[in-house]
Amino acid sequence: MSNINFFRIMVGIATPYLAPTSRPTDFRYGLTVGKPVLECETSRLMNVTIYSDKDPTQLLPANGDTVYTTATGNNYLANGNYALSTTSRTGNPTSVITITGGAGLITAATLCLV
């Protein structure tokens, strides 16, 4: 088999997940929360790790990003509103995201003034 044909075969192989060490992490409150506009003022324990496909230069996942419960990316975060932080801590969230559609897709993101 020539190198060109081998390359063509290898390019067609699907790699569904990023390596666990390459997926950005943030933290969330352990349950869903109420309306995003009200949640920025509510202190919560944000200690559940989440993983996303966000641009690594972003602080937090944003509208259009996908959020996962595992580093391998094979479990989506369920639909709902979630209070997020860039660090594991107790306090007001850094942002509140809304996930709809069942595939971990963020359909709305509200930044909180911390």
Order of alpha helices (4+ residues) and beta strands (2+ residues): alpha-beta-alpha-beta-beta-beta-beta-beta-beta
